[in-house]
């Protein structure tokens, strides 16, 4: 009788598991198998008890209880009949206790992981609320499929990609497509190294409208955040930085950010940093120069690869003297690819006339003059949108 009670208690413990600790699909399958064994032994025990039962249906409760005790007592004196049930009940209790222990252990791991993830999100958000992934997704969605391959296949890019501690500077006129090209490079790196956790990738899309991004500390915090996001658990250098400031409500200094950034960068075998539109990150040239100085210093100490775009601003161009350089311009093959994809959107008199399409494409390619963005063409009085 005690073993039956023990079995009942263990089953009750499992039923009382809180919702957040509910078993996984695998655990549910295991529990169903054990439960089936419990049902079998209990049903067999019930059948055996009924075999010995001599109670009539009209017995009152007190008489029933008295006779039930007699039945159980009689069963206890039939070792051949009950021995197997005792053994099977004990085996099921052992299985259930073992299962309960495993699920408790698993849930402890889940709880610790939940707490770690909660702290991880808090630390990452504390570093900076700015998230460039939204911009990356937006920019890459605007890209005409297949464009930008000229840069990825260029010798300059391949040299930069395959050698450490290299800088690739890509200047271009306004509207040349520098931002879209940057997003293509980010996408290419993410795809190439998606299964290699030893490679760190961080990028910035500078925008003169976003004042919160204009200080070197803000830009460097964004780089630090992205490199930390790829590591688990959060590196101790960043965790201790967070602990020092969270209760005070203070922000880390530039020196503290740089110290953590250097520490995190050394955890990777290679680091790629991409900065689009450097000309838009500055309130003054001194700010941009300070930011670049710290990024180049990071490169010297950790072998980081740097990719940057900018308009042709003399002060910025001078910062990249001696680096690999490749100008960004609207390439004929990219414009051609865009036009081929959109010819069907023109009136039927054009979409059904291949000769007319060739004339239009030739004139558009000539009029583009190295620019991708919507541009008013005074000769054609039309809007041109390419990437």
RAKA-V57648 format. One record per residue. N is the residue number from 1. RES is the residue in three letters. PSI is psi in radians with two decimals (* if undefined). OMEGA is omega in whole degrees, 0 to 359 (none if undefined). NEAR is the number of other C-alpha atoms within 8 Angstrom. Layout:
N,RES,PSI,OMEGA,NEAR
N,RES,PSI,OMEGA,NEAR
//
This chain:
1,UNK,-0.65,180,4
2,UNK,-0.64,179,5
3,UNK,-0.65,177,9
4,UNK,-0.74,177,8
5,UNK,-0.72,179,8
6,UNK,-0.74,178,9
7,UNK,-0.75,179,11
8,UNK,-0.71,181,8
9,UNK,-0.72,180,8
10,UNK,-0.73,177,11
11,UNK,-0.69,179,9
12,UNK,-0.66,178,8
13,UNK,-0.71,181,8
14,UNK,-0.66,178,8
15,UNK,-0.49,184,6
16,UNK,0.19,178,6
17,UNK,2.27,179,8
18,UNK,2.77,183,6
19,UNK,-0.71,184,5
20,UNK,-0.20,179,4
21,UNK,0.19,183,7
22,UNK,2.51,185,7
23,UNK,2.76,176,8
24,UNK,3.07,178,6
25,UNK,-0.74,178,6
26,UNK,-0.75,180,7
27,UNK,-0.64,178,9
28,UNK,-0.74,179,9
29,UNK,-0.77,179,8
30,UNK,-0.75,181,8
31,UNK,-0.65,178,9
32,UNK,-0.68,178,8
33,UNK,-0.76,179,8
34,UNK,-0.72,180,11
35,UNK,-0.66,178,8
36,UNK,-0.71,177,8
37,UNK,-0.67,177,9
38,UNK,-0.76,180,10
39,UNK,-0.72,181,8
40,UNK,-0.81,183,8
41,UNK,-0.64,180,11
42,UNK,-0.67,177,8
43,UNK,-0.68,177,8
44,UNK,-0.70,178,9
45,UNK,-0.71,179,9
46,UNK,-0.79,180,8
47,UNK,-0.67,180,8
48,UNK,-0.74,178,9
49,UNK,-0.71,180,11
50,UNK,-0.51,179,7
51,UNK,-0.61,181,6
52,UNK,-0.17,188,9
53,UNK,2.35,180,8
54,UNK,0.43,182,5
55,UNK,2.44,176,7
56,UNK,2.81,185,5
57,UNK,-0.24,182,4
58,UNK,0.04,182,4
59,UNK,2.44,176,8
60,UNK,3.07,187,6
61,UNK,-0.77,183,6
62,UNK,-0.76,179,6
63,UNK,-0.69,180,8
64,UNK,-0.81,181,10
65,UNK,-0.71,181,8
66,UNK,-0.76,182,8
67,UNK,-0.57,178,10
68,UNK,-0.69,178,9
69,UNK,-0.65,179,8
70,UNK,-0.72,179,8
71,UNK,-0.81,180,11
72,UNK,-0.70,178,9
73,UNK,-0.72,180,8
74,UNK,-0.72,180,9
75,UNK,-0.70,181,12
76,UNK,-0.48,181,8
77,UNK,0.22,176,6
78,UNK,1.28,187,8
79,UNK,-0.59,181,8
80,UNK,-0.56,181,6
81,UNK,-0.63,190,9
82,UNK,-0.34,185,10
83,UNK,-0.75,181,8
84,UNK,-0.70,181,8
85,UNK,-0.70,179,11
86,UNK,-0.74,181,9
87,UNK,-0.75,181,8
88,UNK,-0.68,178,9
89,UNK,-0.77,179,13
90,UNK,-0.71,180,9
91,UNK,-0.72,180,8
92,UNK,-0.64,176,12
93,UNK,-0.75,179,11
94,UNK,-0.78,179,8
95,UNK,-0.77,181,9
96,UNK,-0.71,178,11
97,UNK,-0.71,179,9
98,UNK,-0.75,179,8
99,UNK,-0.79,180,9
100,UNK,-0.68,178,9
101,UNK,-0.73,180,8
102,UNK,-0.75,182,8
103,UNK,-0.59,176,10
104,UNK,-0.74,178,8
105,UNK,-0.79,179,8
106,UNK,-0.71,181,8
107,UNK,-0.51,174,9
108,UNK,-0.73,177,8
109,UNK,-0.74,179,8
110,UNK,-0.74,181,8
111,UNK,-0.78,179,8
112,UNK,-0.74,180,8
113,UNK,-0.69,179,8
114,UNK,-0.77,180,8
115,UNK,-0.71,178,8
116,UNK,-0.75,180,9
117,UNK,-0.67,179,8
118,UNK,-0.80,179,8
119,UNK,-0.67,180,8
120,UNK,-0.81,179,10
121,UNK,-0.68,181,8
122,UNK,-0.74,181,8
123,UNK,-0.79,182,10
124,UNK,-0.74,179,11
125,UNK,-0.58,180,8
126,UNK,-0.64,179,8
127,UNK,-0.80,174,10
128,UNK,2.41,178,10
129,UNK,-0.17,183,6
130,UNK,2.31,181,5
131,UNK,1.91,183,6
132,UNK,-0.14,182,9
133,UNK,-0.56,178,6
134,UNK,-0.77,177,7
135,UNK,-0.72,179,8
136,UNK,-0.81,180,9
137,UNK,-0.66,180,8
138,UNK,-0.83,183,8
139,UNK,-0.76,183,11
140,UNK,-0.46,178,11
141,UNK,-0.38,180,6
142,UNK,-0.27,184,8
143,UNK,2.35,172,9
144,UNK,2.20,184,9
145,UNK,2.29,177,4
146,UNK,-0.20,180,7
147,UNK,2.80,179,10
148,UNK,0.00,182,9
149,UNK,-0.45,179,7
150,UNK,-0.65,179,7
151,UNK,-0.80,182,7
152,UNK,-0.52,182,9
153,UNK,-0.07,183,8
154,UNK,2.68,178,8
155,UNK,-0.66,181,6
156,UNK,-0.80,181,10
157,UNK,-0.74,181,11
158,UNK,-0.69,176,10
159,UNK,-0.76,180,8
160,UNK,-0.73,183,13
161,UNK,-0.66,190,8
162,UNK,-0.09,180,6
163,UNK,2.46,180,7
164,UNK,2.78,177,10
165,UNK,0.78,179,11
166,UNK,2.66,179,12
167,UNK,2.28,176,11
168,UNK,1.99,181,14
169,UNK,2.19,184,12
170,UNK,1.53,178,13
171,UNK,2.86,178,14
172,UNK,2.75,178,13
173,UNK,2.80,177,10
174,UNK,2.31,179,7
175,UNK,0.16,182,8
176,UNK,-0.20,180,13
177,UNK,0.44,183,14
178,UNK,-0.71,182,15
179,UNK,-0.73,179,11
180,UNK,-0.70,177,12
181,UNK,-0.73,178,9
182,UNK,-0.76,180,11
183,UNK,-0.57,177,11
184,UNK,-0.71,179,10
185,UNK,-0.76,178,9
186,UNK,-0.81,180,10
187,UNK,-0.72,180,9
188,UNK,-0.78,180,8
189,UNK,-0.76,180,10
190,UNK,-0.69,180,9
191,UNK,-0.71,183,7
192,UNK,-0.65,186,6
193,UNK,0.40,185,9
194,UNK,-0.47,181,8
195,UNK,0.19,182,4
196,UNK,1.73,183,6
197,UNK,-0.09,179,8
198,UNK,-0.07,180,8
199,UNK,2.19,178,11
200,UNK,2.35,180,12
201,UNK,2.23,178,11
202,UNK,2.50,184,11
203,UNK,2.73,179,11
204,UNK,2.42,171,11
205,UNK,1.72,184,10
206,UNK,2.49,181,11
207,UNK,2.08,184,9
208,UNK,-0.32,180,9
209,UNK,-0.33,185,4
210,UNK,1.67,185,7
211,UNK,-0.48,184,6
212,UNK,-0.14,182,6
213,UNK,0.12,192,11
214,UNK,-0.12,179,13
215,UNK,2.54,178,8
216,UNK,-0.68,181,12
217,UNK,-0.66,180,9
218,UNK,-0.78,180,11
219,UNK,-0.73,180,12
220,UNK,-0.57,175,12
221,UNK,-0.63,179,11
222,UNK,-0.69,176,13
223,UNK,-0.76,179,13
224,UNK,-0.78,181,13
225,UNK,-0.80,183,11
226,UNK,-0.63,179,10
227,UNK,-0.59,177,13
228,UNK,-0.64,181,11
229,UNK,-0.47,182,9
230,UNK,0.00,183,8
231,UNK,2.51,177,8
232,UNK,2.24,359,6
233,UNK,3.12,178,6
234,UNK,2.27,180,10
235,UNK,2.55,185,10
236,UNK,-0.60,181,6
237,UNK,-0.65,179,8
238,UNK,-0.68,179,9
239,UNK,-0.76,180,10
240,UNK,-0.59,176,8
241,UNK,-0.75,178,10
242,UNK,-0.77,181,10
243,UNK,-0.61,182,8
244,UNK,-0.48,189,8
245,UNK,-0.40,190,11
246,UNK,-0.74,182,8
247,UNK,-0.50,180,7
248,UNK,-0.29,184,6
249,UNK,0.39,183,6
250,UNK,2.93,179,7
251,UNK,2.61,179,5
252,UNK,2.62,178,8
253,UNK,2.93,178,7
254,UNK,-0.68,180,8
255,UNK,-0.70,179,6
256,UNK,-0.71,178,9
257,UNK,-0.79,181,13
258,UNK,-0.70,179,10
259,UNK,-0.79,179,8
260,UNK,-0.70,181,11
261,UNK,-0.76,178,11
262,UNK,-0.71,180,11
263,UNK,-0.77,181,9
264,UNK,-0.71,182,12
265,UNK,-0.59,180,13
266,UNK,-0.26,177,8
267,UNK,-0.32,180,7
268,UNK,2.65,175,10
269,UNK,-0.59,176,7
270,UNK,2.60,177,12
271,UNK,2.34,176,13
272,UNK,2.20,176,12
273,UNK,2.23,181,12
274,UNK,2.29,181,12
275,UNK,2.03,179,13
276,UNK,2.46,174,14
277,UNK,0.99,178,15
278,UNK,-0.54,181,14
279,UNK,-0.30,182,9
280,UNK,-0.03,183,8
281,UNK,-0.03,189,12
282,UNK,2.40,164,12
283,UNK,-0.65,175,7
284,UNK,2.86,179,6
285,UNK,-0.51,181,8
286,UNK,-0.67,180,7
287,UNK,-0.84,180,12
288,UNK,-0.72,181,13
289,UNK,-0.70,178,10
290,UNK,-0.78,179,9
291,UNK,-0.85,181,11
292,UNK,-0.65,179,9
293,UNK,-0.74,181,8
294,UNK,-0.61,178,9
295,UNK,-0.73,177,8
296,UNK,-0.62,177,8
297,UNK,-0.71,175,8
298,UNK,-0.72,179,11
299,UNK,-0.77,182,12
300,UNK,-0.59,185,9
301,UNK,-0.40,185,7
302,UNK,-0.05,180,10
303,UNK,0.39,182,12
304,UNK,2.51,173,15
305,UNK,2.36,184,15
306,UNK,2.31,173,13
307,UNK,2.27,182,12
308,UNK,2.55,174,13
309,UNK,2.73,179,15
310,UNK,2.80,167,14
311,UNK,2.96,180,11
312,UNK,1.36,176,9
313,UNK,2.15,190,8
314,UNK,-0.79,183,6
315,UNK,-0.67,180,7
316,UNK,-0.74,179,12
317,UNK,-0.67,180,10
318,UNK,-0.56,180,7
319,UNK,-0.37,185,8
320,UNK,0.32,176,8
321,UNK,2.32,181,6
322,UNK,-0.15,179,4
323,UNK,2.85,171,9
324,UNK,2.38,183,10
325,UNK,2.47,178,9
326,UNK,2.04,182,9
327,UNK,2.45,176,7
328,UNK,2.14,176,11
329,UNK,2.74,175,10
330,UNK,2.02,181,13
331,UNK,2.52,182,7
332,UNK,-0.70,183,7
333,UNK,-0.56,178,7
334,UNK,-0.75,178,11
335,UNK,-0.74,179,11
336,UNK,-0.73,180,10
337,UNK,-0.71,179,11
338,UNK,-0.82,182,11
339,UNK,-0.71,178,10
340,UNK,-0.63,183,7
341,UNK,-0.33,186,7
342,UNK,0.08,178,8
343,UNK,-0.57,182,10
344,UNK,-0.26,181,7
345,UNK,-0.19,180,6
346,UNK,2.89,179,8
347,UNK,2.74,184,7
348,UNK,-0.60,181,6
349,UNK,-0.37,178,6
350,UNK,-0.84,185,11
351,UNK,-0.34,179,12
352,UNK,0.02,183,6
353,UNK,1.72,184,8
354,UNK,-0.65,180,8
355,UNK,-0.73,179,6
356,UNK,-0.66,177,8
357,UNK,-0.72,181,11
358,UNK,-0.71,179,8
359,UNK,-0.79,180,8
360,UNK,-0.79,181,8
361,UNK,-0.73,180,10
362,UNK,-0.74,181,8
363,UNK,-0.67,179,8
364,UNK,-0.79,180,8
365,UNK,-0.67,179,11
366,UNK,-0.67,184,7
367,UNK,-0.43,183,7
368,UNK,-0.81,176,10
369,UNK,0.82,173,7
370,UNK,0.14,183,8
371,UNK,2.44,180,13
372,UNK,-0.56,190,14
373,UNK,2.88,177,11
374,UNK,2.15,184,8
375,UNK,2.31,179,9
376,UNK,2.09,180,8
377,UNK,1.94,184,10
378,UNK,-0.46,181,6
379,UNK,-0.74,186,4
380,UNK,-0.25,182,5
381,UNK,0.85,179,7
382,UNK,2.83,178,7
383,UNK,2.33,181,8
384,UNK,2.15,178,11
385,UNK,2.11,186,8
386,UNK,-0.90,180,10
387,UNK,*,none,10
//
